Amino acid sequence: MASPENMQLTENGGTEIALSNTNSAVSNAEHSKEESQPGNTEETLVFFDLETTGLEKCCDIVQLSAVCSGKIFNRYILPSKSMSAGATNVTGIQVMDGILYLRGEPQITYSLQDTMTAFLKFLQSLDRPLLVGHNIWKFDGPIILGAWEELSMKDQFAECVTGFLDTLWLAKEVIPRTEVSSYCQSDLVQSLLKKSYEAHNAIEDVKSLQELYSFLKFTPEQKQKSQFSVSQLESRISLQPLTDRKVLFFQLADKLAMQDVSLEKMKLTYEQDAESGLKTLFQSLGVSGPIYIRLSEFFKQQVAGSLTPAPT
């Protein structure tokens, strides 16, 4: 559920934080940097996961969990939106009368503001970590970046991390499709680690993901191909209106984003040279075909719409 399998991308720890309860505890275990595979440099890895009110783009976060060696972050968030029936069925989380329950047990909850502030401090206590998650290019990344944006904390977040690594991409790089039933995290854990766990509980997801990552054998090149920056993720999010309108196909949108081509960059290119600006841009990126024609028409309609007088 990230970019297509064959997409070509041409295009020591800090202070320990003690939070106020077991759901939001950062353990007092000694923190050490995560050691990467042979041939890679040492770095700090934070494995993270979200549970949300649903699968739509505007869903709310209801659980944010992360682990970094011996440090653990876990908080439940009281959402402003209702839990979808599907999300409740998968996660066991439901909200009734202002109380969040996990499989019938009430949980201590926090506001999104308090949770994201605490998580930012957690990240800042580390040495510019790499955030690792499964299928985060498509889902968790846009959701958490949207939360940072909503709270006007995106720049602070971007300054304290080196970027992201999607283990879905990494698994597709190193594991033949014939060896696993699917690239779903729970199936990978079952196939490779020969064990099961409480999937769709964010804290259990990140613990198992950390173990899965340690099991995978990969080259530095394969690891690099599975990483992306905050700006690349921002570019991909900006292109979503074009994929929604089928102006761009998903694979091309992913490729453009990995080359830091955003909607705004294409719009500026069109405005500077409506006749051939986009054609020249795509040629420089090695993208052939009539895509620039569809984009030129899209921006032309946008300009026309912005110039249309409002009805009286």
Contacts in CASP RR format, 6 or more apart in sequence:
PFRMAT RR
TARGET T0000
AUTHOR 0000-0000-0000
METHOD contacts of the structure
MODEL  1
MASPENMQLTENGGTEIALSNTNSAVSNAEHSKEESQPGNTEETLVFFDL
ETTGLEKCCDIVQLSAVCSGKIFNRYILPSKSMSAGATNVTGIQVMDGIL
YLRGEPQITYSLQDTMTAFLKFLQSLDRPLLVGHNIWKFDGPIILGAWEE
LSMKDQFAECVTGFLDTLWLAKEVIPRTEVSSYCQSDLVQSLLKKSYEAH
NAIEDVKSLQELYSFLKFTPEQKQKSQFSVSQLESRISLQPLTDRKVLFF
QLADKLAMQDVSLEKMKLTYEQDAESGLKTLFQSLGVSGPIYIRLSEFFK
QQVAGSLTPAPT
1 135 0 8 1.000
1 138 0 8 1.000
1 139 0 8 1.000
1 168 0 8 1.000
2 135 0 8 1.000
2 136 0 8 1.000
2 137 0 8 1.000
2 138 0 8 1.000
2 166 0 8 1.000
2 168 0 8 1.000
2 169 0 8 1.000
2 254 0 8 1.000
3 137 0 8 1.000
3 169 0 8 1.000
3 250 0 8 1.000
3 251 0 8 1.000
3 254 0 8 1.000
3 255 0 8 1.000
4 250 0 8 1.000
4 251 0 8 1.000
4 254 0 8 1.000
5 172 0 8 1.000
7 251 0 8 1.000
7 254 0 8 1.000
7 255 0 8 1.000
7 258 0 8 1.000
8 255 0 8 1.000
9 225 0 8 1.000
9 255 0 8 1.000
9 258 0 8 1.000
10 255 0 8 1.000
10 259 0 8 1.000
10 285 0 8 1.000
10 286 0 8 1.000
11 255 0 8 1.000
11 256 0 8 1.000
11 257 0 8 1.000
11 258 0 8 1.000
11 259 0 8 1.000
11 261 0 8 1.000
11 285 0 8 1.000
12 31 0 8 1.000
12 32 0 8 1.000
12 33 0 8 1.000
12 127 0 8 1.000
13 31 0 8 1.000
13 32 0 8 1.000
13 33 0 8 1.000
13 44 0 8 1.000
13 125 0 8 1.000
13 126 0 8 1.000
13 127 0 8 1.000
14 31 0 8 1.000
14 125 0 8 1.000
14 126 0 8 1.000
14 127 0 8 1.000
15 125 0 8 1.000
16 26 0 8 1.000
16 27 0 8 1.000
16 28 0 8 1.000
16 31 0 8 1.000
16 71 0 8 1.000
16 125 0 8 1.000
17 26 0 8 1.000
17 118 0 8 1.000
17 121 0 8 1.000
17 122 0 8 1.000
17 125 0 8 1.000
18 25 0 8 1.000
18 26 0 8 1.000
18 28 0 8 1.000
19 25 0 8 1.000
19 26 0 8 1.000
19 73 0 8 1.000
19 75 0 8 1.000
19 118 0 8 1.000
21 108 0 8 1.000
23 74 0 8 1.000
23 75 0 8 1.000
23 76 0 8 1.000
23 107 0 8 1.000
23 108 0 8 1.000
24 73 0 8 1.000
24 74 0 8 1.000
24 75 0 8 1.000
24 108 0 8 1.000
24 110 0 8 1.000
24 115 0 8 1.000
24 118 0 8 1.000
25 72 0 8 1.000
25 74 0 8 1.000
26 71 0 8 1.000
26 72 0 8 1.000
26 73 0 8 1.000
26 122 0 8 1.000
27 70 0 8 1.000
27 71 0 8 1.000
27 72 0 8 1.000
29 69 0 8 1.000
29 70 0 8 1.000
29 71 0 8 1.000
30 70 0 8 1.000
31 68 0 8 1.000
31 69 0 8 1.000
31 70 0 8 1.000
31 71 0 8 1.000
31 126 0 8 1.000
32 69 0 8 1.000
33 42 0 8 1.000
33 43 0 8 1.000
33 44 0 8 1.000
33 69 0 8 1.000
33 127 0 8 1.000
34 42 0 8 1.000
34 43 0 8 1.000
34 44 0 8 1.000
34 45 0 8 1.000
34 68 0 8 1.000
34 69 0 8 1.000
35 42 0 8 1.000
36 42 0 8 1.000
36 43 0 8 1.000
36 45 0 8 1.000
36 223 0 8 1.000
37 217 0 8 1.000
37 218 0 8 1.000
37 219 0 8 1.000
37 220 0 8 1.000
37 223 0 8 1.000
39 220 0 8 1.000
40 220 0 8 1.000
40 223 0 8 1.000
43 129 0 8 1.000
43 130 0 8 1.000
43 162 0 8 1.000
44 68 0 8 1.000
44 126 0 8 1.000
44 127 0 8 1.000
44 128 0 8 1.000
44 129 0 8 1.000
44 130 0 8 1.000
45 68 0 8 1.000
45 129 0 8 1.000
45 130 0 8 1.000
45 132 0 8 1.000
45 165 0 8 1.000
45 210 0 8 1.000
45 213 0 8 1.000
46 66 0 8 1.000
46 67 0 8 1.000
46 68 0 8 1.000
46 123 0 8 1.000
46 126 0 8 1.000
46 129 0 8 1.000
46 130 0 8 1.000
46 131 0 8 1.000
46 132 0 8 1.000
46 161 0 8 1.000
47 66 0 8 1.000
47 67 0 8 1.000
47 68 0 8 1.000
47 132 0 8 1.000
47 133 0 8 1.000
47 206 0 8 1.000
47 207 0 8 1.000
47 209 0 8 1.000
47 210 0 8 1.000
47 213 0 8 1.000
48 64 0 8 1.000
48 65 0 8 1.000
48 66 0 8 1.000
48 131 0 8 1.000
48 132 0 8 1.000
48 133 0 8 1.000
48 140 0 8 1.000
48 144 0 8 1.000
48 206 0 8 1.000
49 64 0 8 1.000
49 65 0 8 1.000
49 66 0 8 1.000
49 133 0 8 1.000
49 134 0 8 1.000
49 140 0 8 1.000
49 202 0 8 1.000
49 203 0 8 1.000
49 205 0 8 1.000
49 206 0 8 1.000
49 209 0 8 1.000
50 61 0 8 1.000
50 63 0 8 1.000
50 64 0 8 1.000
50 65 0 8 1.000
50 139 0 8 1.000
50 140 0 8 1.000
50 143 0 8 1.000
50 144 0 8 1.000
50 202 0 8 1.000
51 61 0 8 1.000
51 62 0 8 1.000
51 63 0 8 1.000
51 87 0 8 1.000
51 91 0 8 1.000
51 93 0 8 1.000
51 200 0 8 1.000
51 201 0 8 1.000
51 202 0 8 1.000
52 59 0 8 1.000
52 60 0 8 1.000
52 61 0 8 1.000
52 62 0 8 1.000
52 87 0 8 1.000
52 143 0 8 1.000
53 59 0 8 1.000
53 60 0 8 1.000
53 62 0 8 1.000
53 79 0 8 1.000
53 81 0 8 1.000
53 82 0 8 1.000
53 83 0 8 1.000
53 84 0 8 1.000
53 87 0 8 1.000
54 83 0 8 1.000
54 84 0 8 1.000
54 86 0 8 1.000
54 87 0 8 1.000
55 84 0 8 1.000
55 87 0 8 1.000
55 139 0 8 1.000
57 142 0 8 1.000
57 240 0 8 1.000
58 81 0 8 1.000
59 81 0 8 1.000
59 87 0 8 1.000
59 143 0 8 1.000
60 77 0 8 1.000
60 79 0 8 1.000
60 80 0 8 1.000
60 81 0 8 1.000
60 112 0 8 1.000
61 77 0 8 1.000
61 79 0 8 1.000
61 112 0 8 1.000
61 115 0 8 1.000
61 143 0 8 1.000
61 144 0 8 1.000
61 147 0 8 1.000
62 76 0 8 1.000
62 77 0 8 1.000
62 78 0 8 1.000
62 79 0 8 1.000
62 83 0 8 1.000
62 91 0 8 1.000
62 93 0 8 1.000
62 95 0 8 1.000
62 100 0 8 1.000
63 74 0 8 1.000
63 75 0 8 1.000
63 76 0 8 1.000
63 77 0 8 1.000
63 91 0 8 1.000
63 93 0 8 1.000
63 201 0 8 1.000
63 202 0 8 1.000
63 203 0 8 1.000
64 73 0 8 1.000
64 74 0 8 1.000
64 75 0 8 1.000
64 77 0 8 1.000
64 115 0 8 1.000
64 116 0 8 1.000
64 119 0 8 1.000
64 144 0 8 1.000
64 202 0 8 1.000
65 72 0 8 1.000
65 73 0 8 1.000
65 74 0 8 1.000
65 75 0 8 1.000
65 202 0 8 1.000
65 203 0 8 1.000
65 205 0 8 1.000
65 206 0 8 1.000
66 72 0 8 1.000
66 73 0 8 1.000
66 74 0 8 1.000
66 119 0 8 1.000
66 122 0 8 1.000
66 206 0 8 1.000
67 73 0 8 1.000
67 203 0 8 1.000
67 206 0 8 1.000
67 207 0 8 1.000
67 210 0 8 1.000
68 126 0 8 1.000
68 129 0 8 1.000
71 122 0 8 1.000
72 203 0 8 1.000
73 118 0 8 1.000
73 119 0 8 1.000
73 122 0 8 1.000
74 202 0 8 1.000
74 203 0 8 1.000
75 109 0 8 1.000
75 110 0 8 1.000
75 115 0 8 1.000
75 118 0 8 1.000
75 119 0 8 1.000
76 93 0 8 1.000
76 100 0 8 1.000
76 102 0 8 1.000
76 107 0 8 1.000
76 108 0 8 1.000
76 109 0 8 1.000
76 110 0 8 1.000
77 109 0 8 1.000
77 110 0 8 1.000
77 111 0 8 1.000
77 112 0 8 1.000
77 115 0 8 1.000
78 95 0 8 1.000
78 98 0 8 1.000
78 100 0 8 1.000
78 109 0 8 1.000
78 110 0 8 1.000
78 111 0 8 1.000
79 95 0 8 1.000
82 95 0 8 1.000
83 93 0 8 1.000
83 94 0 8 1.000
83 95 0 8 1.000
87 93 0 8 1.000
88 94 0 8 1.000
90 200 0 8 1.000
91 102 0 8 1.000
91 200 0 8 1.000
91 201 0 8 1.000
92 102 0 8 1.000
92 103 0 8 1.000
92 200 0 8 1.000
93 100 0 8 1.000
93 101 0 8 1.000
93 102 0 8 1.000
94 100 0 8 1.000
94 101 0 8 1.000
94 104 0 8 1.000
95 101 0 8 1.000
99 106 0 8 1.000
99 109 0 8 1.000
100 106 0 8 1.000
100 107 0 8 1.000
100 109 0 8 1.000
101 107 0 8 1.000
102 201 0 8 1.000
110 118 0 8 1.000
112 147 0 8 1.000
112 150 0 8 1.000
112 151 0 8 1.000
113 151 0 8 1.000
116 147 0 8 1.000
116 148 0 8 1.000
116 151 0 8 1.000
116 153 0 8 1.000
117 153 0 8 1.000
120 153 0 8 1.000
120 156 0 8 1.000
120 157 0 8 1.000
120 160 0 8 1.000
123 129 0 8 1.000
123 157 0 8 1.000
123 160 0 8 1.000
123 161 0 8 1.000
124 160 0 8 1.000
126 160 0 8 1.000
128 160 0 8 1.000
128 161 0 8 1.000
128 162 0 8 1.000
129 161 0 8 1.000
129 162 0 8 1.000
130 161 0 8 1.000
130 162 0 8 1.000
130 163 0 8 1.000
130 164 0 8 1.000
130 165 0 8 1.000
130 227 0 8 1.000
131 161 0 8 1.000
131 163 0 8 1.000
131 164 0 8 1.000
131 165 0 8 1.000
132 164 0 8 1.000
132 165 0 8 1.000
132 167 0 8 1.000
132 209 0 8 1.000
132 213 0 8 1.000
133 140 0 8 1.000
133 164 0 8 1.000
133 165 0 8 1.000
133 166 0 8 1.000
133 167 0 8 1.000
133 206 0 8 1.000
133 209 0 8 1.000
134 166 0 8 1.000
134 167 0 8 1.000
134 168 0 8 1.000
134 185 0 8 1.000
134 205 0 8 1.000
134 209 0 8 1.000
135 166 0 8 1.000
135 168 0 8 1.000
135 185 0 8 1.000
136 164 0 8 1.000
136 166 0 8 1.000
136 168 0 8 1.000
137 164 0 8 1.000
137 166 0 8 1.000
137 168 0 8 1.000
137 169 0 8 1.000
137 228 0 8 1.000
137 233 0 8 1.000
137 236 0 8 1.000
137 254 0 8 1.000
141 164 0 8 1.000
141 233 0 8 1.000
142 233 0 8 1.000
142 236 0 8 1.000
142 237 0 8 1.000
145 154 0 8 1.000
145 157 0 8 1.000
145 230 0 8 1.000
145 233 0 8 1.000
145 234 0 8 1.000
145 237 0 8 1.000
146 154 0 8 1.000
146 237 0 8 1.000
148 154 0 8 1.000
148 156 0 8 1.000
148 157 0 8 1.000
157 230 0 8 1.000
158 230 0 8 1.000
158 231 0 8 1.000
161 230 0 8 1.000
163 227 0 8 1.000
163 228 0 8 1.000
163 229 0 8 1.000
163 230 0 8 1.000
164 227 0 8 1.000
164 228 0 8 1.000
164 229 0 8 1.000
164 230 0 8 1.000
164 233 0 8 1.000
165 223 0 8 1.000
165 226 0 8 1.000
165 227 0 8 1.000
166 226 0 8 1.000
166 227 0 8 1.000
166 228 0 8 1.000
167 185 0 8 1.000
167 209 0 8 1.000
167 212 0 8 1.000
167 213 0 8 1.000
167 216 0 8 1.000
167 226 0 8 1.000
168 183 0 8 1.000
168 185 0 8 1.000
169 225 0 8 1.000
169 226 0 8 1.000
170 213 0 8 1.000
170 216 0 8 1.000
170 218 0 8 1.000
170 222 0 8 1.000
170 223 0 8 1.000
170 226 0 8 1.000
171 180 0 8 1.000
171 183 0 8 1.000
171 188 0 8 1.000
171 216 0 8 1.000
172 183 0 8 1.000
173 218 0 8 1.000
173 222 0 8 1.000
173 225 0 8 1.000
173 226 0 8 1.000
174 216 0 8 1.000
174 217 0 8 1.000
174 218 0 8 1.000
174 222 0 8 1.000
175 183 0 8 1.000
175 188 0 8 1.000
175 192 0 8 1.000
175 216 0 8 1.000
177 183 0 8 1.000
179 191 0 8 1.000
180 187 0 8 1.000
180 188 0 8 1.000
180 191 0 8 1.000
180 192 0 8 1.000
181 187 0 8 1.000
181 190 0 8 1.000
181 191 0 8 1.000
185 199 0 8 1.000
185 205 0 8 1.000
185 208 0 8 1.000
185 209 0 8 1.000
185 212 0 8 1.000
186 196 0 8 1.000
186 197 0 8 1.000
186 199 0 8 1.000
188 212 0 8 1.000
189 195 0 8 1.000
189 196 0 8 1.000
189 197 0 8 1.000
189 208 0 8 1.000
189 211 0 8 1.000
189 212 0 8 1.000
190 196 0 8 1.000
192 212 0 8 1.000
192 215 0 8 1.000
192 216 0 8 1.000
193 208 0 8 1.000
193 211 0 8 1.000
193 212 0 8 1.000
193 215 0 8 1.000
197 204 0 8 1.000
197 205 0 8 1.000
197 207 0 8 1.000
197 208 0 8 1.000
198 204 0 8 1.000
199 205 0 8 1.000
199 208 0 8 1.000
228 258 0 8 1.000
231 260 0 8 1.000
232 257 0 8 1.000
232 258 0 8 1.000
232 260 0 8 1.000
233 257 0 8 1.000
234 262 0 8 1.000
235 256 0 8 1.000
235 257 0 8 1.000
235 260 0 8 1.000
235 261 0 8 1.000
235 262 0 8 1.000
235 263 0 8 1.000
235 265 0 8 1.000
236 253 0 8 1.000
236 254 0 8 1.000
236 257 0 8 1.000
238 262 0 8 1.000
238 263 0 8 1.000
238 264 0 8 1.000
239 248 0 8 1.000
239 253 0 8 1.000
239 256 0 8 1.000
239 257 0 8 1.000
239 262 0 8 1.000
239 263 0 8 1.000
240 253 0 8 1.000
241 263 0 8 1.000
242 248 0 8 1.000
242 253 0 8 1.000
242 263 0 8 1.000
242 295 0 8 1.000
242 298 0 8 1.000
243 249 0 8 1.000
243 250 0 8 1.000
243 253 0 8 1.000
245 298 0 8 1.000
247 294 0 8 1.000
247 295 0 8 1.000
247 298 0 8 1.000
248 256 0 8 1.000
248 291 0 8 1.000
248 295 0 8 1.000
252 287 0 8 1.000
252 291 0 8 1.000
255 287 0 8 1.000
256 285 0 8 1.000
256 287 0 8 1.000
259 285 0 8 1.000
261 281 0 8 1.000
261 285 0 8 1.000
266 278 0 8 1.000
266 281 0 8 1.000
266 295 0 8 1.000
266 299 0 8 1.000
267 299 0 8 1.000
267 302 0 8 1.000
269 277 0 8 1.000
269 278 0 8 1.000
269 281 0 8 1.000
270 277 0 8 1.000
270 278 0 8 1.000
270 295 0 8 1.000
270 296 0 8 1.000
270 299 0 8 1.000
271 299 0 8 1.000
273 280 0 8 1.000
274 296 0 8 1.000
274 299 0 8 1.000
274 300 0 8 1.000
277 292 0 8 1.000
278 292 0 8 1.000
278 295 0 8 1.000
278 296 0 8 1.000
279 292 0 8 1.000
281 292 0 8 1.000
282 288 0 8 1.000
282 289 0 8 1.000
282 291 0 8 1.000
282 292 0 8 1.000
END
